[in-house]
């Protein structure tokens, strides 16, 4: 799952929006089968192979599997677009949905997916799959994602910190600040907080995904989602105050440095008290820490806790000649309990209510129930064609602030670059004109 948060390939992502190219030899579109392009771990590949085989056995519709390694997935997809030879179904990294819809490469799924499957989607799933221009669903997913705080219960008890039991009970940022200060005084704690800097922040999707929700919690955002302009939103007082907290925590030596790795919370030394990490880490953390591990929601920066969402979701391509059959396959997958159980085994975060009901850990208050509750408070990254620029500029600004740059200056610079991109593309119409 961590690969989902790797370096941003801005040039290739941007190319998806506008690639037209010359028509190539149709090795995919004319195969006579429903073709599905995907990436994933060995376990995820096996699960997709098994569910498509069950689909073929039930319906007689054959499926062509187009597995592509994660690191070359975006480039391969761009190639299909350029050659006008797209598969029927593609796996989409959530934030890229808007670029693909805006470029006319995917179609609304609402006429092709079973209505009971659409009704089964969580609120967060609906948000990650909705194109803002026409408010229609352009994808569907069985899984989603979130970020939360994994804490060492023993250390929290030593400083008499209260442990939140619901999202509405989350620590305020002022409370969190005080907790970090107290934890820093414990002799066992080398760093109170790990923000997974080892995964990179500048130039990394983690730098945006892991922290943009703090802005929305404070009353700011990466961009105004009505005017689709950044200046006055990304660089407002609430955003500056939010990033200044992180800057001070790092200046105080409270944040795990990039060089220290990403498991200081649960390694043998237990040098960290709190890890700001994704749902995908829970199995390793709880296995290593047992009852000492406790999951709590992200802090409330002023307007209530907000959380990120989105992972790899499924869309039907606009050029597909098999849209009906593609919808049948996706509907089958979303109802296939054996596929759900395979996803559950790797700790997937449920994006369907029926899937959530099968996930014991996400219903267990002593484990990840609070993480699943966060799906009601999720805010998607901006589903906008300029997202590659938005995420790159914010992540770079965030790391520069961590390293001491004035927060207002860094955010002003990011806002200027993002708005310049949008202006250079005439506002990416029809965005800003709805």
C-alpha positions as CSV (number, residue, x, y, z in Angstrom):
1,X,0.0,0.0,0.0
2,X,2.8,2.4,0.7
3,X,3.7,2.4,-3.0
4,X,0.4,4.3,-3.5
5,X,2.2,7.2,-2.0
6,X,5.3,7.3,-4.1
7,X,6.8,10.1,-6.1
8,X,4.6,12.2,-8.3
9,X,5.1,11.7,-12.0
10,X,3.7,15.1,-13.0
11,X,4.6,15.1,-16.6
12,X,3.0,11.7,-17.3
13,X,-0.1,12.5,-15.2
14,X,-0.6,15.8,-17.1
15,X,-0.2,13.9,-20.4
16,X,-3.3,11.8,-19.5
17,X,-5.4,14.9,-19.6
18,X,-4.6,15.9,-23.2
19,X,-3.0,13.0,-25.1
20,X,-4.6,12.4,-28.4
21,X,-1.9,10.9,-30.5
22,X,-2.2,8.8,-33.6
23,X,-4.3,5.7,-33.7
24,X,-2.3,2.5,-33.2
25,X,-3.0,-1.1,-33.7
26,X,-5.9,-2.1,-31.5
27,X,-4.5,-5.0,-29.5
28,X,-6.8,-4.4,-26.6
29,X,-10.0,-2.8,-27.7
30,X,-10.8,-5.5,-30.4
31,X,-9.8,-8.5,-28.3
32,X,-13.4,-9.7,-28.1
33,X,-13.1,-9.9,-24.3
34,X,-13.8,-7.5,-21.4
35,X,-10.3,-6.1,-20.8
36,X,-9.3,-4.9,-17.3
37,X,-6.1,-3.0,-16.6
38,X,-4.9,-3.1,-13.0
39,X,-1.9,-2.9,-10.6
40,X,-1.3,-4.3,-7.1
41,X,0.5,-6.7,-4.9
42,X,0.8,-10.4,-5.6
43,X,-2.1,-11.1,-3.3
44,X,-4.2,-8.4,-5.0
45,X,-3.4,-9.8,-8.4
46,X,-4.4,-13.3,-7.3
47,X,-7.7,-12.0,-5.9
48,X,-8.6,-10.2,-9.2
49,X,-7.7,-13.3,-11.3
50,X,-9.9,-15.4,-9.0
51,X,-12.9,-13.1,-9.1
52,X,-12.8,-12.7,-12.9
53,X,-12.7,-16.5,-13.3
54,X,-15.8,-16.8,-11.1
55,X,-17.4,-14.1,-13.2
56,X,-16.6,-15.9,-16.5
57,X,-17.9,-19.2,-15.0
58,X,-21.2,-17.5,-14.0
59,X,-21.8,-15.4,-17.1
60,X,-19.7,-16.9,-19.9
61,X,-18.2,-13.5,-20.6
62,X,-14.4,-13.8,-21.0
63,X,-12.0,-11.4,-19.3
64,X,-8.6,-10.3,-20.5
65,X,-6.3,-9.4,-17.5
66,X,-3.8,-6.6,-18.2
67,X,-1.7,-6.5,-15.1
68,X,0.8,-3.6,-15.1
69,X,3.5,-3.0,-12.4
70,X,2.7,0.0,-10.2
71,X,5.8,2.0,-11.1
72,X,5.0,1.8,-14.8
73,X,1.2,1.9,-14.6
74,X,0.7,5.6,-15.4
75,X,3.1,5.6,-18.3
76,X,1.4,2.4,-19.7
77,X,-2.0,4.0,-19.4
78,X,-0.8,7.1,-21.2
79,X,0.4,4.9,-24.0
80,X,-3.0,3.3,-24.3
81,X,-4.6,6.7,-24.5
82,X,-2.1,8.0,-27.1
83,X,-2.8,4.9,-29.3
84,X,-6.6,5.2,-28.8
85,X,-6.5,1.6,-27.6
86,X,-7.8,1.7,-24.1
87,X,-9.0,-1.3,-22.1
88,X,-12.6,-1.6,-21.2
89,X,-11.9,-1.1,-17.5
90,X,-9.0,0.7,-15.9
91,X,-7.9,1.0,-12.3
92,X,-7.6,4.7,-11.4
93,X,-5.6,6.3,-8.6
94,X,-8.4,8.4,-7.0
95,X,-6.9,11.9,-7.5
96,X,-6.5,11.2,-11.2
97,X,-10.2,10.7,-11.8
98,X,-10.9,14.3,-12.7
99,X,-8.1,14.4,-15.3
100,X,-9.4,11.3,-17.0
101,X,-13.0,12.5,-17.0
102,X,-12.1,16.0,-18.1
103,X,-10.0,14.5,-21.0
104,X,-13.0,12.4,-22.1
105,X,-11.2,9.1,-21.4
106,X,-13.7,7.6,-18.9
107,X,-17.5,7.6,-18.8
108,X,-20.0,7.9,-16.0
109,X,-20.7,4.4,-14.6
110,X,-24.2,5.1,-13.4
111,X,-25.9,3.5,-16.3
112,X,-23.8,0.3,-16.1
113,X,-23.4,-0.5,-12.4
114,X,-26.2,-2.3,-10.5
115,X,-28.2,0.2,-8.4
116,X,-27.8,-1.9,-5.3
117,X,-24.0,-1.7,-5.6
118,X,-24.2,2.1,-5.9
119,X,-26.4,2.3,-2.8
120,X,-23.8,0.2,-1.0
121,X,-21.1,2.8,-1.4
122,X,-19.9,4.7,1.7
123,X,-20.1,8.5,1.8
124,X,-16.3,8.6,1.3
125,X,-16.5,6.2,-1.7
126,X,-19.1,8.4,-3.4
127,X,-17.0,11.4,-2.9
128,X,-13.8,9.9,-4.2
129,X,-15.7,8.7,-7.3
130,X,-17.7,11.8,-8.2
131,X,-16.6,14.2,-11.0
132,X,-17.3,17.7,-9.7
133,X,-18.5,19.1,-13.1
134,X,-21.6,17.0,-13.6
135,X,-21.7,15.4,-10.1
136,X,-21.9,11.9,-11.6
137,X,-20.1,8.8,-10.5
138,X,-17.2,8.0,-12.9
139,X,-15.8,5.1,-10.9
140,X,-16.4,2.7,-8.0
141,X,-14.2,1.1,-5.5
142,X,-14.4,-1.7,-2.9
143,X,-11.6,-0.2,-0.9
144,X,-10.8,3.3,0.3
145,X,-8.1,4.8,2.6
146,X,-7.7,7.1,5.6
147,X,-4.9,8.5,7.8
148,X,-5.1,8.4,11.6
149,X,-2.9,8.4,14.7
150,X,-1.4,5.2,16.1
151,X,-0.4,5.7,19.7
152,X,1.6,3.9,22.3
153,X,-1.1,3.5,25.0
154,X,1.6,3.1,27.7
155,X,3.2,6.5,27.0
156,X,-0.2,8.2,26.8
157,X,-1.1,6.8,30.2
158,X,2.2,7.9,31.7
159,X,1.3,11.6,30.9
160,X,-2.4,11.1,31.8
161,X,-3.5,12.0,28.3
162,X,-7.2,11.2,27.6
163,X,-7.7,8.8,24.7
164,X,-10.4,9.8,22.2
165,X,-13.2,7.3,21.6
166,X,-14.8,8.9,18.5
167,X,-14.1,11.3,15.8
168,X,-16.1,14.0,17.5
169,X,-14.0,13.4,20.6
170,X,-10.7,14.0,18.7
171,X,-7.9,16.0,20.4
172,X,-8.0,19.6,19.5
173,X,-4.7,20.8,18.0
174,X,-4.0,22.7,21.2
175,X,-4.5,19.6,23.2
176,X,-2.3,17.6,20.7
177,X,0.4,20.2,21.0
178,X,0.3,19.9,24.8
179,X,0.4,16.1,24.6
180,X,3.5,16.2,22.3
181,X,5.2,18.6,24.8
182,X,4.6,16.2,27.7
183,X,5.6,13.1,25.7
184,X,8.9,14.8,24.8
185,X,9.8,14.8,28.5
186,X,9.5,11.0,28.9
187,X,12.9,9.4,28.9
188,X,11.7,6.5,26.8
189,X,10.5,8.8,24.0
190,X,13.1,10.0,21.6
191,X,10.6,11.6,19.2
192,X,6.9,12.2,20.2
193,X,5.6,12.1,16.6
194,X,6.4,10.3,13.4
195,X,4.8,11.9,10.3
196,X,6.4,9.2,8.0
197,X,9.0,11.7,6.6
198,X,10.9,8.6,5.5
199,X,8.4,8.2,2.7
200,X,9.4,11.7,1.5
201,X,7.2,14.8,1.7
202,X,8.5,17.2,-1.0
203,X,7.8,15.6,-4.5
204,X,5.7,12.9,-2.9
205,X,2.0,12.2,-2.9
206,X,2.3,11.5,0.9
207,X,3.2,15.1,1.4
208,X,-0.2,16.1,0.2
209,X,-2.4,13.1,1.0
210,X,-1.2,12.8,4.6
211,X,-1.7,16.4,5.5
212,X,-4.1,18.4,3.3
213,X,-7.0,17.4,5.5
214,X,-5.4,19.5,8.3
215,X,-6.1,22.6,6.1
216,X,-9.7,21.7,5.7
217,X,-10.0,21.0,9.4
218,X,-8.7,24.5,10.0
219,X,-11.0,26.2,7.6
220,X,-8.7,26.3,4.6
221,X,-8.1,24.0,1.6
222,X,-5.8,23.3,-1.2
223,X,-8.0,25.3,-3.5
224,X,-11.4,27.0,-3.5
225,X,-13.7,24.3,-4.9
226,X,-16.2,26.8,-6.4
227,X,-14.0,29.3,-8.1
228,X,-11.1,26.8,-8.5
229,X,-8.6,29.4,-7.6
230,X,-5.9,28.9,-4.9
231,X,-4.9,32.4,-3.8
232,X,-6.8,33.4,-0.7
233,X,-7.5,29.8,0.3
234,X,-4.3,27.8,0.3
235,X,-2.4,30.8,1.7
236,X,-5.0,32.1,4.1
237,X,-4.4,32.7,7.9
238,X,-5.8,29.3,8.8
239,X,-3.4,27.5,6.5
240,X,-0.4,29.5,7.7
241,X,-1.3,28.7,11.3
242,X,-1.7,25.0,10.6
243,X,1.6,24.6,8.9
244,X,3.3,26.7,11.6
245,X,2.3,24.1,14.1
246,X,4.2,21.4,12.2
247,X,7.2,23.7,11.7
248,X,7.4,24.3,15.5
249,X,7.1,20.6,16.3
250,X,10.0,19.9,14.0
251,X,12.0,22.8,15.3
252,X,11.5,21.4,18.8
253,X,12.9,18.0,17.7
254,X,9.5,16.3,18.2
255,X,9.2,14.9,14.7
256,X,11.1,11.7,13.6
257,X,13.7,12.8,11.0
258,X,13.6,11.3,7.5
259,X,16.8,9.4,8.2
260,X,15.3,7.4,11.1
261,X,13.0,5.2,9.0
262,X,9.3,4.6,9.3
263,X,8.8,2.1,12.2
264,X,10.1,3.9,15.3
265,X,6.7,3.5,16.8
266,X,6.6,-0.3,16.9
267,X,10.2,-1.5,16.6
268,X,11.9,-3.0,19.6
269,X,13.1,0.3,20.9
270,X,9.6,2.0,20.8
271,X,11.3,5.4,20.5
272,X,8.2,7.2,19.2
273,X,4.9,7.7,20.9
274,X,2.5,8.6,18.0
275,X,2.6,7.7,14.3
276,X,0.7,9.8,11.7
277,X,0.1,6.9,9.3
278,X,-2.4,5.2,7.0
279,X,-4.9,2.5,7.6
280,X,-2.7,0.1,5.7
281,X,-0.2,0.0,8.6
282,X,-2.5,-1.3,11.2
283,X,-1.9,-5.0,10.8
284,X,1.9,-4.6,11.4
285,X,1.4,-2.1,14.2
286,X,-1.1,-4.1,16.2
287,X,0.8,-7.3,15.6
288,X,4.0,-5.8,17.0
289,X,2.5,-3.8,19.8
290,X,-0.6,-5.8,20.9
291,X,-2.6,-4.0,23.6
292,X,-0.1,-1.2,23.7
293,X,-1.4,0.1,20.4
294,X,-4.4,2.4,20.2
295,X,-5.8,4.1,17.1
296,X,-7.2,7.6,17.5
297,X,-8.6,10.1,15.0
298,X,-6.5,12.9,13.5
299,X,-6.5,16.2,15.5
300,X,-9.2,18.8,15.2
301,X,-7.5,22.0,13.8
302,X,-10.6,24.1,14.5
303,X,-13.5,23.1,12.4
304,X,-13.7,19.5,13.3
305,X,-11.5,16.6,12.3
306,X,-11.3,15.9,8.6
307,X,-9.6,13.0,7.0
308,X,-8.2,12.1,3.5
309,X,-9.6,9.4,1.3
310,X,-9.2,7.6,-2.1
311,X,-7.2,4.8,-3.3
312,X,-7.3,2.7,-6.6
313,X,-10.8,2.7,-8.0
314,X,-12.4,1.2,-11.1
315,X,-13.6,3.2,-14.2
316,X,-15.1,2.3,-17.6
317,X,-13.4,3.9,-20.5
318,X,-15.3,6.1,-22.9
319,X,-14.1,4.2,-26.0
320,X,-15.1,0.8,-24.6
321,X,-17.3,-1.3,-26.9
322,X,-18.2,-3.5,-24.0
323,X,-19.6,-1.0,-21.5
324,X,-22.5,-3.1,-20.5
325,X,-20.3,-6.2,-19.9
326,X,-17.8,-4.1,-18.1
327,X,-20.5,-2.8,-15.8
328,X,-21.6,-6.4,-15.2
329,X,-18.0,-7.4,-14.2
330,X,-17.6,-4.5,-11.8
331,X,-21.0,-5.2,-10.3
332,X,-20.1,-8.8,-9.8
333,X,-16.8,-7.9,-8.2
334,X,-18.4,-5.5,-5.7
335,X,-20.8,-8.3,-4.6
336,X,-18.2,-11.2,-4.6
337,X,-17.7,-12.1,-1.0
338,X,-14.7,-14.2,-1.8
339,X,-13.0,-11.2,-3.4
340,X,-13.9,-9.1,-0.4
341,X,-12.4,-11.7,2.0
342,X,-9.2,-11.6,0.0
343,X,-9.1,-7.8,0.3
344,X,-9.9,-8.1,4.0
345,X,-6.9,-10.4,4.5
346,X,-4.5,-7.6,3.3
347,X,-6.2,-5.0,5.6
348,X,-8.1,-3.1,3.0
349,X,-10.2,-0.2,4.2
350,X,-13.8,-0.9,3.3
351,X,-15.6,1.4,0.8
352,X,-18.8,-0.6,0.7
353,X,-21.1,-1.0,3.6
354,X,-21.5,-4.7,3.0
355,X,-17.7,-5.1,2.9
356,X,-17.4,-3.2,6.1
357,X,-19.8,-5.6,7.8
358,X,-17.4,-8.4,7.0
359,X,-14.3,-6.6,8.4
360,X,-14.1,-7.5,12.1
361,X,-11.2,-5.2,12.8
362,X,-13.0,-2.2,11.4
363,X,-15.9,-3.0,13.7
364,X,-13.8,-3.5,16.8
365,X,-13.4,-0.4,19.0
366,X,-10.1,-1.8,20.4
367,X,-8.7,-1.8,16.8
368,X,-9.9,0.1,13.8
369,X,-13.5,1.0,14.4
370,X,-12.5,4.7,14.8
371,X,-10.7,4.5,11.4
372,X,-13.9,3.3,9.7
373,X,-15.9,6.1,11.5
374,X,-13.5,8.6,9.8
375,X,-15.0,7.7,6.4
376,X,-17.9,10.0,7.4
377,X,-15.5,12.9,7.8
378,X,-13.4,12.4,4.6
379,X,-12.6,15.2,2.2
380,X,-11.3,14.2,-1.2
381,X,-8.2,15.8,-2.7
382,X,-9.3,18.3,-5.3
383,X,-10.8,16.4,-8.3
384,X,-9.5,18.9,-10.8
385,X,-7.3,18.6,-13.9
386,X,-4.7,20.8,-12.2
387,X,-4.2,18.3,-9.4
388,X,-0.7,17.2,-10.5
389,X,0.4,20.9,-10.0
390,X,-1.6,21.3,-6.8
391,X,-0.1,18.3,-5.1
392,X,3.5,19.0,-6.2
393,X,3.4,22.6,-5.1
394,X,1.7,21.9,-1.8
395,X,4.0,19.0,-0.9
396,X,7.1,21.1,-1.7
397,X,5.8,24.0,0.3
398,X,5.0,21.8,3.3
399,X,8.5,20.3,3.5
400,X,10.1,23.8,3.1
401,X,8.0,25.0,6.0
402,X,9.0,22.0,8.1
403,X,12.6,23.0,7.3
404,X,12.1,26.6,8.5
405,X,10.8,28.6,5.6
406,X,8.1,31.2,6.5
407,X,4.8,29.5,6.1
408,X,3.0,32.4,4.5
409,X,5.9,32.9,2.0
410,X,5.9,29.2,1.1
411,X,2.1,29.0,0.6
412,X,2.1,32.3,-1.4
413,X,4.6,30.8,-3.8
414,X,2.6,27.5,-4.1
415,X,-0.6,29.4,-4.7
416,X,1.0,31.6,-7.4
417,X,2.3,28.5,-9.2
418,X,-1.0,26.6,-9.1
419,X,-3.1,29.6,-10.2
420,X,-0.6,30.2,-13.1
421,X,-1.2,26.6,-14.3
422,X,-4.9,27.1,-14.2
423,X,-4.7,30.4,-16.0
424,X,-2.4,29.0,-18.6
425,X,-5.0,26.4,-19.3
426,X,-7.9,28.9,-19.6
427,X,-9.3,27.7,-16.2
428,X,-9.7,24.1,-17.5
429,X,-13.2,24.8,-18.6
430,X,-15.9,24.0,-17.6
431,X,-14.3,24.2,-14.1
432,X,-15.1,27.4,-12.4
433,X,-18.2,27.9,-14.6
434,X,-20.6,25.5,-13.1
